[in-house]
Amino acid sequence: MRGCKLCRYSSVCNDLPGICILMIYATIAVVVGVLIFLFITQELL
């Protein structure tokens, strides 16, 4: 529940405690995906 204190959706976290952890990993995955996409497009151009 420590990660849910950092989460803005605390009401959702009370119902689903693992949702904040999944949101953190999803955010990291999106950022890494965007960086890889930009790197690949710059290399191809």
Backbone bond lengths (Angstrom), bond angles and torsions (degrees), N, CA, C in turn:
res aa  C-N    CA-C-N  psi(-1)  N-CA   C-N-CA  omega(-1)  CA-C   N-CA-C  phi
1 M - - - 1.458 - - 1.529 111.23 -
2 R 1.313 118.12 -5.45 1.457 120.94 -178.34 1.527 110.81 -65.26
3 G 1.353 116.03 -39.00 1.460 119.13 179.61 1.514 112.08 -67.55
4 C 1.333 118.25 -25.10 1.454 120.39 -177.71 1.521 111.62 -73.20
5 K 1.329 117.55 -20.80 1.459 118.94 175.31 1.519 110.34 -67.97
6 L 1.333 116.14 -28.99 1.453 120.60 177.77 1.519 111.40 -80.94
7 C 1.330 115.54 -17.45 1.461 119.84 -175.80 1.517 109.87 -82.33
8 R 1.328 116.07 140.08 1.459 120.30 179.73 1.523 111.34 -76.00
9 Y 1.328 116.20 -27.04 1.461 120.15 -177.80 1.520 109.44 -92.39
10 S 1.339 116.64 65.51 1.459 120.40 -175.47 1.524 111.64 -66.35
11 S 1.337 117.33 -30.85 1.469 118.98 179.22 1.524 110.62 -67.01
12 V 1.329 116.41 -36.19 1.463 119.69 177.02 1.523 109.72 -70.04
13 C 1.323 116.41 -37.06 1.461 120.59 -178.25 1.524 111.28 -66.25
14 N 1.325 117.70 -31.59 1.451 119.87 179.00 1.524 110.28 -65.62
15 D 1.341 116.31 -34.07 1.463 119.72 178.07 1.527 111.13 -80.33
16 L 1.334 115.88 -43.78 1.466 120.97 -178.63 1.522 108.67 -125.55
17 P 1.317 118.33 92.43 1.471 120.59 -173.46 1.518 114.29 -61.88
18 G 1.330 117.96 -27.39 1.461 119.60 -176.59 1.507 113.99 -83.47
19 I 1.346 117.54 -4.07 1.470 119.25 -173.32 1.521 111.48 -67.91
20 C 1.326 117.93 -33.85 1.468 119.77 -179.27 1.519 111.23 -67.87
21 I 1.327 116.28 -39.00 1.454 119.84 178.76 1.520 109.63 -64.80
22 L 1.330 116.23 -40.74 1.460 119.94 177.97 1.521 110.73 -65.78
23 M 1.316 117.26 -36.93 1.464 119.80 179.42 1.520 111.19 -67.04
24 I 1.336 116.76 -37.45 1.471 119.72 178.05 1.528 110.17 -64.25
25 Y 1.348 116.39 -45.93 1.463 119.21 179.51 1.524 111.43 -66.89
26 A 1.333 117.53 -35.53 1.466 120.45 178.13 1.522 110.69 -65.08
27 T 1.330 117.04 -39.84 1.458 120.46 178.39 1.522 111.01 -64.36
28 I 1.325 116.56 -43.01 1.467 120.19 178.17 1.528 109.95 -62.97
29 A 1.334 117.08 -42.08 1.459 120.43 -179.37 1.528 111.11 -64.00
30 V 1.323 117.52 -39.34 1.464 120.55 179.22 1.523 110.87 -65.46
31 V 1.330 116.81 -43.40 1.468 120.36 -179.78 1.524 110.51 -63.78
32 V 1.331 117.06 -45.03 1.461 120.43 179.31 1.528 110.40 -63.96
33 G 1.332 116.63 -40.81 1.464 120.43 178.63 1.514 111.98 -62.14
34 V 1.326 117.43 -42.01 1.463 120.61 178.89 1.521 110.47 -65.53
35 L 1.327 117.13 -41.29 1.466 119.70 179.33 1.528 111.14 -64.14
36 I 1.326 116.93 -41.71 1.468 120.37 178.55 1.523 109.78 -65.40
37 F 1.342 116.94 -41.61 1.463 120.44 179.12 1.534 110.74 -61.61
38 L 1.322 116.68 -44.96 1.464 119.55 179.14 1.522 111.36 -64.99
39 F 1.323 117.16 -39.56 1.462 120.37 179.35 1.527 110.95 -63.40
40 I 1.332 116.64 -44.64 1.457 120.79 -179.07 1.531 110.65 -65.50
41 T 1.328 117.25 -44.13 1.467 119.25 -178.94 1.525 110.93 -66.22
42 Q 1.315 117.97 -36.22 1.469 119.32 178.26 1.523 111.19 -69.50
43 E 1.317 116.88 -35.73 1.458 119.84 179.47 1.527 111.00 -70.41
44 L 1.333 116.67 -36.16 1.462 119.33 -179.97 1.522 111.48 -73.17
45 L 1.305 117.09 -29.60 1.463 119.73 177.36 1.527 109.39 -82.87
